[in-house]
Amino acid sequence: MKEALTVVRDALDWLREHYSEFRFYVERDIVWTLQRRLVEAMALHLPRMRVFNDYPMLEGKKGHILADLALVDANNCARAVVEVKYEPSHSRPDILKQKLPVVGWGGVATVRLAQRVVR
């Protein structure tokens, strides 16, 4: 049986391999695609776990800090979490220029730091 983190890495590798087959418009499109892939993989490798969207991780002054996706075991413990940051190409004609930039480097740095803590 695979570990939760391995299932997530496999799903990310799959997304990397098939990325050009999709046309993503917003971050949620990628989250949905990954969630679908994770549900399929978990049915095979982690049948007692569930995947949740917008999973509350920490309570803070501004409410809950939510993970885009979380793989949760039977004890309601998050075993792996995914936070997605996405910005479409600035050269795409189907994206309004005033919608960009979507992601700031501060958000990316925060995710990288959290990734190190989880490992």
N, C-alpha and C positions, 0 to 999 in steps of 0.2 A: 504494500500500500504506500502511495506517495505521501510526502509531507505537504502541508498547505502551501508553504513557500515555493516548493517545487512546482506545484500546480499553477501558481501565479506566474512564475518565471516561464513555464511552458506556454501559458496563454499569451504572455507578452512577446515571446519568440514567434508564436503563430501570428500575432498582430503585425509584428515587424515584417514577416515574410509575405503577408497578404495585404499590407497597407495600401498598395496601389490599386487594389480591387474595389476600394471603397471611396466615397466622396463624403468626407466629414465636414459639417458646417459649424458645429459647436462641440464643446467638451462633452456634453451629455451623449452625443452620438458615439463617441469612443467608449464612454462608460457603459452604455447599453451593449455595445458589441462585445466588450470584454466580459460583462456580466453573463451574457448568453453563452459565451465560450466556457466560462468558469462553471456554469451550471451543468453543461454537458460533461466536462472533465470530472467534476465532483461526483456525478452519478456513477462514474466508473471507478474513481480512485478514492473518494472520500464520501461515501454514501451517508454517513452519519453527520456530516457537516452541512451548513447552509451558507449561502452567499446573500448578503444584504447590501442595499444601496443606501447612501446617506446614513451610515452607522455611527451613532454617538460614541465618541472616544473619550473626550474630556469635557467636564463642565467648566465654563468660564464666565467672566463678567458679562459677556455678550451672548450668553446662551451656550449651547453645546458646540463643541468642535466635532465636525462630522467627517468621516472618511468616505470617499466616493464609493468604495467597495470594501467589504470585510468578509473574510471567511471565518465563520463562527462554529465552534464545536458544540457538542451536546450540553456542555456546562455553561453555555453562553459566554465563552471566552474567545476573543478575537485571536486567531492564530496567524493571520496574515491580513494586511490592509493594503489598499491601493488608493493613491491620490493622483488624479489625472490633471495635467496642465496642458492645454492645447491652444495653439494659435494658428489659424490657417495662413497660408502663404499670402503675403501682401500683394502679390501679383495676380491673384485670382480675380477675374472679372465679376464673379458671382457673390463677392463679399463687399459690403459697403465699406469704404475707406474710413469713415468715421467710427466704425466698430473696432478699429485697430489702434493701438495694440491692445490685446486681450490680457496677456500675461506679463507681469512685471518681473524683473530679475529677483526682487525680494521674495516673491512667492515661490520661485524655483529654488532659491537658496534654502527656504524654510523646508520644503519637501525633501531636499537632499539631506539636510540635517536630521529630519525625522527618520529618513531611511537608514541612516547610520545608527540611530538609537535603537531601532527595531532589530537590526542585525545583531 
